[in-house]
Amino acid sequence: MKKSLFFIVAAALLLTGCRSVSVLSLDVWRPAKVTFPPTVTRLTVVNNSAEPEEKEGNRYKDISAKEFTLVVPHDSTTYRLAENIAVELDNAHYFPEITIFYDDSITLPKSLYPLLDNRQLETIRGGAAHTAVLSLDKTNMAVTMEDQPLYDDYGETLFVTNLSVATTLWLRVYWPDRVEPTTELVVDTVYWQTFGYTPNEAHGYLPSTVGFVQTAMQHVSQRVRDLLVPHVDQVDRYLYTSTNPAMKDANDYWQQQRFTEASYLWEYVYEEQKNKTDRAMAAANLAVYNELHDQYDKAIEWVDKSLDLFQEKGGHENTDVAMLKDYRKQLLDRKAVDKTLQQQM
C-alpha cells in the first residue's frame, strides 16, 4: 500500500531538558463503511427523494428583532445533489463505472421511506446484471443563522453572524445479488462566520443562498464518497529526538528518508543504553516506523515497551504516557479494520 509522508516544521513539543518531539503528518488509508463485492461492475445513482422541506429552524431574527426566512431553493435540489454524489464517486476512480439515472418514464415513490420494486430496479439497471443502485431516498437541509454583538475596549460594537447548513441524507444500496437493500445515514454540517459594524454588513459577506446550498451539497457528497470508497485521512504522529548522539543521528537519517537506518539506531538505543527516557523515546519512534510498514502488531509492542519505561519514570513523563495511550488506541483501530481495507483495495 502506498503511503505519503509530509514533514511539518513544528516547534518542539514536550521540551524537557535535552529532548523534544517533532510532528509528522502522515496520510493513512481508511476503509469504506460499505464494502462492495468485486462482482459489482457499475454503480448507478438515482434520485428518489422529495425536495427538502422548509423548517421552522430556517427562520431567524437578527439583532434588531427583524424576522427572516432562509429558503432552501427547490429548483431540483435533490437532482443536483444526486449529480454531485455521482461526480464525487466517479472522481474517486474506484468503481469501474458510475452512472446516474435520469429517465422519468418510471414513477419513483418519493414518499417518507420510498422503496424501489424489482420492476423499477430492472429499468434503472438497464439489463446490466452486476449493477448496484445507490438511491437517495430522503434529504433534509436545516439552515440556521444567528447575529451576536461584540464590544471592544474602545466602545466599538462589532456584529458577528454565524451561518450553518446541516444536511442529512437517507440512502439505500440495492445489491445485484441480495433481496433486501441496506440503509445508510449521512450527516454533515458546514459553517460560516462573518463580521461587520452592522448586521447588514456582516450579512453581506455571507455566500448567497444558492452558494451555501451548493457548498453544503459538495461537502455531504464527499461524506457519501467516504462511506462507499476507501479514502485517505491525515493523522499526526510524534517523533522524539534528544542530544543523545545516536538519537540525533537517527533523526538525521529520518529527515533524509533513510528510515531503515534510523530504525537500526533506535533499536541500538533501546537494547544497549541504560537511560530509561532515551530507551522509551527510541521505542516510541520504532512504533511509528513499524506503522509505516503496516506492521501493527509490532508497532503496538513497541508502544507498550515505551509506555512501561515512561510509567516507571513518572513525573513529567505523564504527558508522554497520555500521548502514547492515545496512539496505542489508534493503532488498535487501524489493526481492527486492516482486513476490511485489504479486501476493498
Legacy VTK file of the C-alpha trace (Angstrom):
# vtk DataFile Version 3.0
C-alpha trace
ASCII
DATASET POLYDATA
POINTS 345 float
0.000 0.000 0.000
1.397 3.362 -0.992
1.832 5.980 1.692
2.938 9.578 1.500
4.930 11.299 4.185
4.820 15.002 4.848
7.178 16.530 7.363
5.956 19.646 9.112
8.345 22.200 10.536
6.988 22.407 14.044
8.011 23.953 17.301
9.462 21.492 19.745
6.827 19.971 21.948
7.183 18.474 25.398
10.510 20.202 25.941
12.083 18.596 28.958
15.758 19.220 29.374
17.550 17.925 26.287
14.742 16.271 24.371
11.874 17.347 22.139
9.092 15.979 19.981
8.505 16.865 16.348
5.273 16.370 14.416
4.980 14.030 11.459
1.885 14.400 9.272
1.017 11.050 7.743
-1.557 10.020 5.127
-3.306 6.785 6.117
-5.932 4.782 4.281
-9.343 4.340 5.895
-11.768 1.640 4.753
-15.220 2.488 3.477
-18.112 1.605 5.758
-19.824 -0.217 2.888
-17.904 -2.999 1.130
-18.831 -3.811 -2.457
-18.015 -7.262 -3.836
-15.629 -7.342 -6.822
-18.505 -8.626 -8.981
-20.100 -5.149 -8.951
-19.029 -3.532 -12.216
-21.290 -0.496 -12.148
-22.882 1.768 -9.552
-25.937 3.755 -10.624
-27.048 6.775 -8.599
-30.774 7.576 -8.625
-32.664 10.441 -7.037
-35.644 9.000 -5.157
-36.035 11.901 -2.736
-38.633 14.616 -2.449
-37.302 18.165 -2.233
-36.113 19.250 1.265
-38.821 20.877 3.348
-38.654 24.364 4.770
-38.282 24.031 8.523
-39.138 26.279 11.441
-35.413 26.218 12.179
-34.797 28.042 8.882
-36.320 31.190 10.382
-34.319 33.610 12.469
-34.348 37.067 13.994
-31.431 39.434 13.620
-30.052 41.639 16.354
-32.804 44.221 15.777
-35.534 41.550 16.063
-36.274 41.706 12.329
-37.541 38.317 11.151
-36.161 36.465 8.141
-36.731 33.116 6.476
-33.840 31.307 4.835
-35.385 29.409 1.951
-33.669 26.342 0.553
-34.151 26.637 -3.236
-36.430 23.949 -4.642
-35.142 24.070 -8.200
-34.396 20.342 -8.404
-32.109 20.488 -5.360
-32.154 16.722 -4.883
-31.386 16.028 -8.541
-28.377 18.341 -8.344
-27.362 16.613 -5.118
-27.554 13.204 -6.824
-25.353 14.605 -9.605
-22.819 15.861 -7.053
-22.711 12.411 -5.445
-22.191 10.714 -8.814
-19.375 13.120 -9.726
-17.599 12.567 -6.388
-17.817 8.789 -6.815
-16.615 8.979 -10.415
-13.654 11.192 -9.438
-12.608 8.582 -6.854
-11.808 6.150 -9.740
-12.800 3.230 -7.534
-15.782 1.726 -9.325
-15.345 0.546 -12.937
-18.337 2.660 -13.978
-20.555 5.303 -12.362
-23.854 6.292 -13.953
-26.809 8.418 -12.916
-30.421 7.544 -13.762
-32.455 10.411 -15.211
-35.272 8.627 -17.035
-38.710 9.899 -15.922
-40.510 7.063 -17.701
-40.929 5.284 -14.385
-42.609 6.753 -11.340
-40.429 6.731 -8.234
-42.171 6.617 -4.837
-40.740 9.820 -3.236
-42.635 9.087 -0.021
-41.305 9.196 3.547
-39.420 5.896 3.213
-39.562 5.070 -0.509
-38.628 1.576 -1.618
-37.868 0.620 -5.201
-39.533 -2.549 -6.501
-37.968 -5.130 -8.800
-39.517 -3.644 -11.939
-38.138 -0.207 -11.171
-34.722 -1.659 -10.353
-34.653 -3.566 -13.653
-35.390 -0.332 -15.514
-32.689 1.558 -13.606
-30.103 -1.178 -14.198
-30.931 -1.297 -17.891
-30.225 -5.018 -18.125
-26.762 -4.794 -16.553
-26.816 -7.678 -14.072
-23.829 -6.618 -11.984
-25.090 -3.120 -11.214
-25.559 -1.844 -7.655
-28.025 1.019 -7.218
-27.473 3.882 -4.801
-30.808 5.525 -4.077
-31.060 8.978 -2.483
-34.287 8.429 -0.534
-34.677 11.475 1.683
-32.950 14.841 2.025
-33.137 17.282 4.905
-31.364 20.654 4.976
-31.641 22.765 8.127
-30.305 26.305 7.734
-29.711 28.396 10.854
-28.340 31.901 11.277
-27.512 33.940 14.371
-26.308 37.502 14.973
-24.281 38.456 18.046
-22.739 41.779 19.127
-19.131 42.050 20.268
-17.795 45.036 22.208
-14.145 46.066 22.104
-12.137 48.062 24.646
-12.791 51.310 22.761
-16.575 51.121 22.905
-16.974 49.994 19.307
-19.620 47.394 18.505
-18.873 44.616 16.033
-21.534 42.185 14.844
-20.834 38.515 14.253
-23.075 36.396 12.036
-22.928 32.602 12.282
-24.499 30.588 9.457
-24.744 26.815 9.300
-26.309 24.287 6.939
-26.926 20.840 8.436
-27.651 18.205 5.779
-28.983 14.718 6.475
-29.300 12.098 3.757
-31.083 8.767 3.901
-29.593 6.340 1.352
-30.262 2.784 0.239
-27.888 0.453 -1.564
-29.621 -2.157 -3.751
-27.311 -5.086 -4.364
-27.341 -7.215 -7.537
-27.250 -10.474 -5.554
-29.340 -9.647 -2.463
-33.073 -9.367 -1.929
-33.038 -6.622 0.704
-31.237 -3.280 0.340
-29.070 -1.798 3.085
-29.808 1.617 4.557
-27.195 4.268 5.346
-27.412 7.674 7.035
-25.035 10.514 6.136
-24.835 13.731 8.177
-22.740 16.820 7.540
-22.730 20.449 8.723
-20.995 23.409 7.085
-20.317 26.659 8.970
-19.629 30.264 8.013
-18.795 33.223 10.253
-18.678 36.852 9.133
-18.108 40.225 10.838
-19.347 43.767 10.273
-20.080 47.051 12.026
-23.809 46.484 11.345
-25.803 43.263 10.976
-26.422 44.049 7.299
-22.697 44.476 6.679
-21.991 41.098 8.292
-24.767 39.507 6.225
-23.257 40.974 3.073
-20.131 38.856 3.491
-22.109 35.609 3.597
-22.461 33.493 0.462
-25.736 33.667 -1.433
-28.435 31.101 -0.671
-27.616 29.230 -3.869
-23.927 29.452 -2.967
-24.153 27.999 0.528
-26.576 25.266 -0.565
-24.158 24.253 -3.338
-21.272 24.181 -0.850
-23.346 22.076 1.552
-24.145 19.636 -1.281
-20.457 19.314 -2.195
-19.485 18.603 1.420
-22.182 15.995 2.052
-21.372 14.349 -1.314
-17.797 13.899 -0.105
-19.207 12.199 3.001
-21.119 9.800 0.752
-17.933 9.089 -1.203
-16.058 8.250 2.002
-18.954 5.995 3.029
-18.565 3.907 -0.134
-14.903 4.291 -1.140
-11.637 3.691 0.780
-10.115 7.092 1.391
-7.055 8.868 2.724
-7.104 10.569 6.096
-4.321 12.669 7.592
-3.075 11.930 11.101
-0.324 13.311 13.307
2.454 11.154 14.669
5.235 12.213 17.035
8.959 11.515 16.796
11.332 12.015 19.697
14.820 13.397 19.432
17.403 14.378 22.012
21.038 15.323 22.480
21.895 11.639 22.697
24.317 11.131 19.743
22.552 8.002 18.464
19.134 9.679 18.703
20.475 12.737 16.856
21.944 10.577 14.094
18.696 8.627 13.809
16.779 11.860 13.418
19.168 12.948 10.653
18.598 9.658 8.836
14.838 10.081 9.196
14.915 13.587 7.729
16.804 12.128 4.754
14.033 9.490 4.433
16.539 6.768 5.283
14.011 5.171 7.591
15.617 1.742 7.945
18.946 3.227 9.064
17.078 5.343 11.609
15.312 2.256 12.963
18.648 0.439 13.479
19.889 3.276 15.671
16.656 3.363 17.707
16.962 -0.380 18.257
20.544 0.151 19.413
19.445 2.837 21.899
16.674 0.633 23.259
18.786 -2.544 23.544
22.184 -1.196 24.569
21.748 2.013 26.530
20.727 2.460 30.162
18.897 5.799 30.216
15.199 4.924 30.512
13.980 8.116 28.888
16.188 7.593 25.821
15.073 3.974 25.595
11.416 4.966 25.925
11.764 7.576 23.170
13.519 5.116 20.869
10.764 2.536 21.416
8.062 5.105 20.634
9.850 6.030 17.400
10.110 2.362 16.441
6.337 2.106 16.813
5.917 4.827 14.181
8.458 3.122 11.917
6.570 -0.186 12.069
3.222 1.523 11.484
4.623 2.962 8.250
5.162 -0.626 7.108
1.665 -1.771 8.192
3.229 -3.877 10.965
0.548 -3.055 13.521
1.337 -5.850 15.999
4.990 -4.825 16.153
4.029 -1.168 16.435
1.759 -1.945 19.400
4.545 -3.971 21.043
6.913 -1.010 20.775
4.291 1.366 22.168
3.840 -0.949 25.149
7.598 -1.038 25.756
7.751 2.745 25.603
4.779 3.082 27.951
6.365 0.756 30.510
9.543 2.832 30.593
7.786 6.212 30.765
5.479 4.945 33.525
8.493 3.757 35.524
9.944 7.257 35.304
6.719 9.046 36.355
6.681 12.814 36.934
6.653 14.980 33.814
6.519 11.835 31.668
2.751 11.717 32.354
2.291 13.752 29.162
4.193 11.129 27.201
2.065 8.380 28.733
-1.190 10.102 27.763
0.048 10.668 24.217
1.199 7.072 23.813
-2.040 5.638 25.198
-3.947 7.601 22.577
-1.530 6.388 19.891
-1.997 2.792 21.043
-5.772 3.146 20.636
-5.312 4.491 17.108
-3.067 1.551 16.230
-5.624 -0.910 17.567
-8.299 0.786 15.466
-6.152 0.543 12.333
-5.368 -3.110 13.041
-9.070 -3.898 13.514
-10.049 -2.568 10.072
-6.949 -3.641 8.148
-8.526 -6.859 6.818
-11.548 -4.951 5.525
-9.282 -2.351 3.939
-7.240 -5.011 2.151
-10.429 -6.559 0.768
-11.610 -3.190 -0.517
-8.269 -2.246 -2.060
LINES 1 346
345 0 1 2 3 4 5 6 7 8 9 10 11 12 13 14 15 16 17 18 19 20 21 22 23 24 25 26 27 28 29 30 31 32 33 34 35 36 37 38 39 40 41 42 43 44 45 46 47 48 49 50 51 52 53 54 55 56 57 58 59 60 61 62 63 64 65 66 67 68 69 70 71 72 73 74 75 76 77 78 79 80 81 82 83 84 85 86 87 88 89 90 91 92 93 94 95 96 97 98 99 100 101 102 103 104 105 106 107 108 109 110 111 112 113 114 115 116 117 118 119 120 121 122 123 124 125 126 127 128 129 130 131 132 133 134 135 136 137 138 139 140 141 142 143 144 145 146 147 148 149 150 151 152 153 154 155 156 157 158 159 160 161 162 163 164 165 166 167 168 169 170 171 172 173 174 175 176 177 178 179 180 181 182 183 184 185 186 187 188 189 190 191 192 193 194 195 196 197 198 199 200 201 202 203 204 205 206 207 208 209 210 211 212 213 214 215 216 217 218 219 220 221 222 223 224 225 226 227 228 229 230 231 232 233 234 235 236 237 238 239 240 241 242 243 244 245 246 247 248 249 250 251 252 253 254 255 256 257 258 259 260 261 262 263 264 265 266 267 268 269 270 271 272 273 274 275 276 277 278 279 280 281 282 283 284 285 286 287 288 289 290 291 292 293 294 295 296 297 298 299 300 301 302 303 304 305 306 307 308 309 310 311 312 313 314 315 316 317 318 319 320 321 322 323 324 325 326 327 328 329 330 331 332 333 334 335 336 337 338 339 340 341 342 343 344
